[in-house]
Every structure is written in structure tokens, then in C-alpha cells.
């Protein structure tokens, strides 16, 4: 690869300005799909959740942690679309819909986390996944805006991964893909955003 080619190669970890990329965007869906490596042990149960954060980078109240047992937050502007315990089937395995028009102005960031249910108890980690795909879709017309893939081969021992983030910049919304392991799993991620949960959640 020459220097000129390297300059032209897109950086898929860079933020995407969703407002400019999709003028008139009102509602979006963050969908996550995963593909397992061949594995003979107990099946893994991967869950998608999100943390709704204020300007200080912290949740404002307990319902700002949206997951399968608390599927709605931000006055119904954020909705978890259902728990998938097997990862079977085509398309997104789990997804969260965000109504941008109805998010209150004290919400500045939404952080999306994939985690393995009781991963430490069952010796499960993201290294057992071949690939994780995160998608952003216009929820009004099912048009895909952005797609990001990352491998699980560098995520051994990780039971939670930050897969994406939405953040507000004035009247514009930006999407940043993730892929970084969270040391301490979902419980530590929740604690860092002001929520106390069980380590087995």
C-alpha cells in the first residue's frame, strides 16, 4: 500500500454525522448482530443495553439504563426491541430504537454496550464470537446509514464491549462505532455511569 492509498482508506472508527448524512432523520435503530465461533460448551447469551447520559457523562436516574428488563427510557424515546437469547436467525440479534425528536435537551450521549449474561460464572467471553456487526438504520424507512464490523479474536476475557455511542453536538447527532472491551464487565460499565447492578446481570 502506498502513501496515497493509505490516505484515502476510510477510518471506520471515526464519528459519523448522522444529521448531515441523513437530513430529516427523526428516529434511528442501533442494531447489533453476532456470529459465534464453533463451540461445544453452553450457549452464550449476548445482550444489548444502553446508558442515557447527561452533560456530565452520568445517568440522570435508574431508568436511564435500558436493557431487556427495563426496555423503555427517556420518556419512551429510547426502546429496547426485545431479548434474543440464542443469536439465531438473520439480521440484527438485538436492537434499540432512539426517537431523536423526543429526546430531552438534557440528554447528551447514549452509550451502547453488548454483554454476556453471567459470562464470568460460565467462563464465557467475547473471544468465542467470530464477528460483531453494529448497524445504524433510519427507523422510519429501514434504510441503513452505517455499518461497522469487528472481530472477537482480541476480546478474550471480555464479558462486555462498548459497541457504539451517540452524542449530541448542538442540534446535530453523531454516531461513533466501538469495539473496545470494558474491564469489569457490564457491572463496572454501569457503575461508571452512576448505576449499581449485580455482576450477574
C-alpha positions, 0 to 999 in steps of 0.5 A, spaced: 500 500 500 502 506 498 502 513 501 496 515 497 492 509 498 493 509 505 490 516 505 484 515 502 482 508 506 476 510 510 477 510 518 471 506 520 472 508 527 471 515 526 464 519 528 459 519 523 454 525 522 448 522 522 444 529 521 448 531 515 448 524 512 441 523 513 437 530 513 430 529 516 432 523 520 427 523 526 428 516 529 434 511 528 435 503 530 442 501 533 442 494 531 447 489 533 448 482 530 453 476 532 456 470 529 459 465 534 465 461 533 464 453 533 463 451 540 461 445 544 460 448 551 453 452 553 450 457 549 452 464 550 447 469 551 449 476 548 445 482 550 444 489 548 443 495 553 444 502 553 446 508 558 442 515 557 447 520 559 447 527 561 452 533 560 456 530 565 457 523 562 452 520 568 445 517 568 440 522 570 436 516 574 435 508 574 431 508 568 436 511 564 439 504 563 435 500 558 436 493 557 431 487 556 428 488 563 427 495 563 426 496 555 423 503 555 427 510 557 427 517 556 420 518 556 419 512 551 424 515 546 429 510 547 426 502 546 429 496 547 426 491 541 426 485 545 431 479 548 434 474 543 437 469 547 440 464 542 443 469 536 439 465 531 436 467 525 438 473 520 439 480 521 440 484 527 440 479 534 438 485 538 436 492 537 434 499 540 430 504 537 432 512 539 426 517 537 431 523 536 425 528 536 423 526 543 429 526 546 430 531 552 435 537 551 438 534 557 440 528 554 447 528 551 450 521 549 447 514 549 452 509 550 451 502 547 454 496 550 453 488 548 454 483 554 454 476 556 449 474 561 453 471 567 459 470 562 464 470 568 460 464 572 460 460 565 467 462 563 464 465 557 467 471 553 467 475 547 473 471 544 468 465 542 464 470 537 467 470 530 464 477 528 460 483 531 456 487 526 453 494 529 448 497 524 445 504 524 438 504 520 433 510 519 427 507 523 422 510 519 424 507 512 429 501 514 434 504 510 441 503 513 446 509 514 452 505 517 455 499 518 461 497 522 464 490 523 469 487 528 472 481 530 472 477 537 479 474 536 482 480 541 476 480 546 478 474 550 476 475 557 471 480 555 464 479 558 462 486 555 464 491 549 462 498 548 459 497 541 457 504 539 455 511 542 451 517 540 452 524 542 449 530 541 453 536 538 448 542 538 442 540 534 446 535 530 447 527 532 453 523 531 454 516 531 461 513 533 462 505 532 466 501 538 469 495 539 473 496 545 472 491 551 470 494 558 474 491 564 469 489 569 464 487 565 457 490 564 457 491 572 463 496 572 460 499 565 454 501 569 457 503 575 461 508 571 455 511 569 452 512 576 448 505 576 449 499 581 447 492 578 449 485 580 455 482 576 450 477 574 446 481 570 
